[in-house]
Amino acid sequence: MEELTLLELFNGLKKRLTMIIAFMVVGGLLAFTVSQFFIQPKYEASSTLIIGKSEGYDDKDQNLQYNQVLLNQKLVSTYSEIIKSRAISDKVIKNLQLDFTREKYQEEVKVVNVKDTELISIIVRDNIPERAMDIANETAEIFQENIKPIMDINNVKILDEAVLPEKPVSPRVKINTILGILLGAFISMLIATFLEIFDTTLKSANEIQKKFNLPILGVIPKIKEK
């Protein structure tokens, strides 16, 4: 196999430009069609909880205040696990009469700890916007009601209720279409490169002379028809 110079590779890609453009168009159209018509849109709603002061808290004691903040931040991780527990999820499913399993609920509900704060975000993704909002709000309410008997503590408040999402967060049709175009370009250029590398045809008199070490006696010109 002979070495391929960058100029030869560029000329080879240029020669197959139509194929590259065709792959890009097909890739973009395919990604757009799948994203627009075959993937169910997902809507996202979120409610926010804040871990506040415990009962009997003394504002005047600075050491107690600092320790309370540290305790609340540590409790955030524990609360996040409780939110997705069976005790909470089963009640949400029952109250909202959801037609899916606990595993489906735990898959849709994501609990995010806002770093170095006492905030917890309950994020729900569902293909029905109203249901996403209802699950987020119901989860927050049930957790707030049940955390006291579970941990014998009452310091959770709902900071923000979930609102009805107006637009889906996925699929991202524009981004997927652009990725489809780029993927089509990459695949087509890869194919064009391999075709050029394994192309053994002789394209010029210099290539013939170099390959066979023979003198060129004459060249038949290519005459274009008018």
One Martini backbone bead per residue (centre of mass of N, CA, C, O) as a GRO file, in nm:
protein
  226
    1MET     BB    1   0.094   0.038   0.025
    2GLU     BB    2   0.062   0.359  -0.040
    3GLU     BB    3   0.119   0.667   0.027
    4LEU     BB    4  -0.084   0.939   0.161
    5THR     BB    5  -0.142   1.246   0.099
    6LEU     BB    6  -0.308   1.525   0.189
    7LEU     BB    7  -0.374   1.619  -0.097
    8GLU     BB    8  -0.495   1.351  -0.193
    9LEU     BB    9  -0.710   1.335   0.024
   10PHE     BB   10  -0.851   1.601  -0.043
   11ASN     BB   11  -0.921   1.526  -0.336
   12GLY     BB   12  -1.087   1.277  -0.262
   13LEU     BB   13  -1.303   1.429  -0.097
   14LYS     BB   14  -1.380   1.626  -0.323
   15LYS     BB   15  -1.474   1.403  -0.522
   16ARG     BB   16  -1.686   1.304  -0.270
   17LEU     BB   17  -1.889   1.538  -0.190
   18THR     BB   18  -2.169   1.426  -0.259
   19MET     BB   19  -2.163   1.194  -0.055
   20ILE     BB   20  -2.122   1.364   0.199
   21ILE     BB   21  -2.380   1.533   0.174
   22ALA     BB   22  -2.578   1.295   0.171
   23PHE     BB   23  -2.507   1.191   0.455
   24MET     BB   24  -2.582   1.451   0.606
   25VAL     BB   25  -2.879   1.461   0.524
   26VAL     BB   26  -2.962   1.181   0.624
   27GLY     BB   27  -2.871   1.217   0.919
   28GLY     BB   28  -3.052   1.462   0.984
   29LEU     BB   29  -3.329   1.338   0.904
   30LEU     BB   30  -3.317   1.093   1.090
   31ALA     BB   31  -3.286   1.245   1.358
   32PHE     BB   32  -3.541   1.419   1.331
   33THR     BB   33  -3.754   1.193   1.298
   34VAL     BB   34  -3.700   1.040   1.560
   35SER     BB   35  -3.731   1.286   1.759
   36GLN     BB   36  -4.022   1.383   1.657
   37PHE     BB   37  -4.189   1.077   1.615
   38PHE     BB   38  -4.046   0.834   1.822
   39ILE     BB   39  -4.001   1.022   2.073
   40GLN     BB   40  -4.094   1.080   2.377
   41PRO     BB   41  -4.175   1.337   2.553
   42LYS     BB   42  -4.020   1.525   2.822
   43TYR     BB   43  -4.116   1.642   3.143
   44GLU     BB   44  -4.022   1.900   3.386
   45ALA     BB   45  -4.048   1.889   3.746
   46SER     BB   46  -4.007   2.102   4.051
   47SER     BB   47  -3.931   2.076   4.395
   48THR     BB   48  -3.859   2.256   4.709
   49LEU     BB   49  -3.660   2.195   4.994
   50ILE     BB   50  -3.620   2.289   5.347
   51ILE     BB   51  -3.396   2.285   5.613
   52GLY     BB   52  -3.463   2.379   5.922
   53LYS     BB   53  -3.552   2.438   6.228
   54SER     BB   54  -3.569   2.305   6.514
   55GLU     BB   55  -3.711   2.223   6.788
   56GLY     BB   56  -3.571   2.435   7.030
   57TYR     BB   57  -3.426   2.657   6.899
   58ASP     BB   58  -3.129   2.870   6.949
   59ASP     BB   59  -3.032   3.179   6.825
   60LYS     BB   60  -2.805   3.276   7.043
   61ASP     BB   61  -2.645   3.015   6.981
   62GLN     BB   62  -2.375   2.982   6.776
   63ASN     BB   63  -2.291   2.689   6.806
   64LEU     BB   64  -2.571   2.575   6.753
   65GLN     BB   65  -2.605   2.700   6.475
   66TYR     BB   66  -2.367   2.557   6.337
   67ASN     BB   67  -2.452   2.264   6.405
   68GLN     BB   68  -2.724   2.278   6.260
   69VAL     BB   69  -2.617   2.319   5.973
   70LEU     BB   70  -2.449   2.059   5.960
   71LEU     BB   71  -2.684   1.866   6.014
   72ASN     BB   72  -2.861   1.946   5.774
   73GLN     BB   73  -2.655   1.870   5.550
   74LYS     BB   74  -2.650   1.568   5.634
   75LEU     BB   75  -2.963   1.517   5.605
   76VAL     BB   76  -3.000   1.543   5.301
   77SER     BB   77  -2.911   1.255   5.220
   78THR     BB   78  -3.121   1.106   5.388
   79TYR     BB   79  -3.373   1.239   5.264
   80SER     BB   80  -3.325   1.146   4.972
   81GLU     BB   81  -3.372   0.843   5.035
   82ILE     BB   82  -3.657   0.866   5.159
   83ILE     BB   83  -3.808   0.979   4.910
   84LYS     BB   84  -3.739   0.687   4.747
   85SER     BB   85  -3.893   0.521   4.922
   86ARG     BB   86  -4.151   0.310   4.991
   87ALA     BB   87  -4.307   0.489   5.194
   88ILE     BB   88  -4.344   0.720   4.979
   89SER     BB   89  -4.408   0.599   4.696
   90ASP     BB   90  -4.672   0.444   4.766
   91LYS     BB   91  -4.837   0.699   4.843
   92VAL     BB   92  -4.816   0.848   4.576
   93ILE     BB   93  -4.944   0.630   4.398
   94LYS     BB   94  -5.213   0.617   4.553
   95ASN     BB   95  -5.306   0.918   4.553
   96LEU     BB   96  -5.266   0.942   4.219
   97GLN     BB   97  -5.322   0.680   4.066
   98LEU     BB   98  -5.090   0.528   3.943
   99ASP     BB   99  -4.989   0.323   3.643
  100PHE     BB  100  -4.725   0.242   3.818
  101THR     BB  101  -4.448   0.144   3.956
  102ARG     BB  102  -4.202   0.187   4.180
  103GLU     BB  103  -3.973   0.175   3.973
  104LYS     BB  104  -4.090   0.398   3.793
  105TYR     BB  105  -4.087   0.619   4.002
  106GLN     BB  106  -3.776   0.605   4.069
  107GLU     BB  107  -3.700   0.678   3.773
  108GLU     BB  108  -3.848   0.969   3.763
  109VAL     BB  109  -3.716   1.031   4.035
  110LYS     BB  110  -3.510   1.311   4.142
  111VAL     BB  111  -3.254   1.379   4.384
  112VAL     BB  112  -3.119   1.702   4.476
  113ASN     BB  113  -2.829   1.837   4.608
  114VAL     BB  114  -2.743   2.138   4.722
  115LYS     BB  115  -2.450   2.247   4.762
  116ASP     BB  116  -2.395   2.364   5.076
  117THR     BB  117  -2.699   2.315   5.158
  118GLU     BB  118  -3.063   2.300   5.266
  119LEU     BB  119  -3.141   2.177   4.980
  120ILE     BB  120  -3.414   2.013   4.795
  121SER     BB  121  -3.465   1.849   4.483
  122ILE     BB  122  -3.760   1.750   4.305
  123ILE     BB  123  -3.728   1.557   4.011
  124VAL     BB  124  -3.955   1.523   3.728
  125ARG     BB  125  -4.002   1.279   3.462
  126ASP     BB  126  -4.255   1.310   3.204
  127ASN     BB  127  -4.491   1.269   2.935
  128ILE     BB  128  -4.673   1.428   3.149
  129PRO     BB  129  -4.694   1.736   3.279
  130GLU     BB  130  -4.907   1.705   3.507
  131ARG     BB  131  -4.774   1.455   3.641
  132ALA     BB  132  -4.504   1.579   3.711
  133MET     BB  133  -4.620   1.794   3.902
  134ASP     BB  134  -4.777   1.606   4.096
  135ILE     BB  135  -4.541   1.432   4.194
  136ALA     BB  136  -4.366   1.656   4.314
  137ASN     BB  137  -4.579   1.766   4.518
  138GLU     BB  138  -4.661   1.499   4.660
  139THR     BB  139  -4.381   1.421   4.761
  140ALA     BB  140  -4.333   1.670   4.936
  141GLU     BB  141  -4.581   1.640   5.122
  142ILE     BB  142  -4.535   1.350   5.228
  143PHE     BB  143  -4.258   1.398   5.344
  144GLN     BB  144  -4.337   1.622   5.543
  145GLU     BB  145  -4.546   1.439   5.702
  146ASN     BB  146  -4.333   1.174   5.756
  147ILE     BB  147  -4.063   1.270   5.899
  148LYS     BB  148  -4.141   1.273   6.196
  149PRO     BB  149  -4.207   0.963   6.246
  150ILE     BB  150  -3.933   0.862   6.127
  151MET     BB  151  -3.718   1.094   6.289
  152ASP     BB  152  -3.822   1.286   6.507
  153ILE     BB  153  -3.869   1.543   6.303
  154ASN     BB  154  -3.943   1.916   6.235
  155ASN     BB  155  -3.765   2.072   5.945
  156VAL     BB  156  -3.964   2.071   5.689
  157LYS     BB  157  -3.998   2.272   5.391
  158ILE     BB  158  -4.174   2.428   5.138
  159LEU     BB  159  -4.048   2.645   4.901
  160ASP     BB  160  -4.122   2.506   4.611
  161GLU     BB  161  -4.348   2.456   4.375
  162ALA     BB  162  -4.462   2.296   4.122
  163VAL     BB  163  -4.490   2.354   3.777
  164LEU     BB  164  -4.609   2.374   3.468
  165PRO     BB  165  -4.477   2.251   3.196
  166GLU     BB  166  -4.436   2.373   2.859
  167LYS     BB  167  -4.166   2.221   2.784
  168PRO     BB  168  -3.968   1.996   2.666
  169VAL     BB  169  -3.645   1.839   2.748
  170SER     BB  170  -3.729   1.587   2.567
  171PRO     BB  171  -3.613   1.589   2.287
  172ARG     BB  172  -3.335   1.739   2.114
  173VAL     BB  173  -3.383   1.816   1.801
  174LYS     BB  174  -3.157   2.009   1.711
  175ILE     BB  175  -2.915   1.859   1.831
  176ASN     BB  176  -2.972   1.584   1.694
  177THR     BB  177  -2.951   1.692   1.405
  178ILE     BB  178  -2.659   1.790   1.422
  179LEU     BB  179  -2.542   1.514   1.501
  180GLY     BB  180  -2.637   1.372   1.242
  181ILE     BB  181  -2.468   1.541   1.048
  182LEU     BB  182  -2.189   1.483   1.175
  183LEU     BB  183  -2.206   1.175   1.148
  184GLY     BB  184  -2.236   1.171   0.842
  185ALA     BB  185  -1.966   1.312   0.785
  186PHE     BB  186  -1.782   1.109   0.925
  187ILE     BB  187  -1.860   0.852   0.770
  188SER     BB  188  -1.807   0.958   0.481
  189MET     BB  189  -1.505   1.035   0.528
  190LEU     BB  190  -1.418   0.752   0.604
  191ILE     BB  191  -1.496   0.615   0.342
  192ALA     BB  192  -1.334   0.801   0.152
  193THR     BB  193  -1.058   0.733   0.274
  194PHE     BB  194  -1.059   0.427   0.215
  195LEU     BB  195  -1.099   0.452  -0.090
  196GLU     BB  196  -0.833   0.607  -0.133
  197ILE     BB  197  -0.632   0.406  -0.009
  198PHE     BB  198  -0.753   0.146  -0.196
  199ASP     BB  199  -0.673   0.298  -0.452
  200THR     BB  200  -0.499   0.150  -0.748
  201THR     BB  201  -0.519   0.361  -0.943
  202LEU     BB  202  -0.393   0.541  -1.216
  203LYS     BB  203  -0.382   0.911  -1.259
  204SER     BB  204  -0.083   0.939  -1.381
  205ALA     BB  205   0.223   0.956  -1.536
  206ASN     BB  206   0.392   0.967  -1.276
  207GLU     BB  207   0.281   0.706  -1.149
  208ILE     BB  208   0.378   0.517  -1.369
  209GLN     BB  209   0.681   0.585  -1.354
  210LYS     BB  210   0.715   0.519  -1.050
  211LYS     BB  211   0.609   0.220  -1.050
  212PHE     BB  212   0.778   0.105  -1.331
  213ASN     BB  213   1.031   0.257  -1.433
  214LEU     BB  214   0.927   0.424  -1.695
  215PRO     BB  215   0.906   0.580  -1.974
  216ILE     BB  216   0.743   0.846  -2.137
  217LEU     BB  217   0.621   0.860  -2.467
  218GLY     BB  218   0.306   0.937  -2.413
  219VAL     BB  219   0.008   1.151  -2.429
  220ILE     BB  220  -0.338   1.142  -2.401
  221PRO     BB  221  -0.560   1.365  -2.437
  222LYS     BB  222  -0.832   1.531  -2.294
  223ILE     BB  223  -1.136   1.577  -2.469
  224LYS     BB  224  -1.377   1.809  -2.469
  225GLU     BB  225  -1.694   1.855  -2.528
  226LYS     BB  226  -1.893   2.115  -2.670
   0.00000   0.00000   0.00000
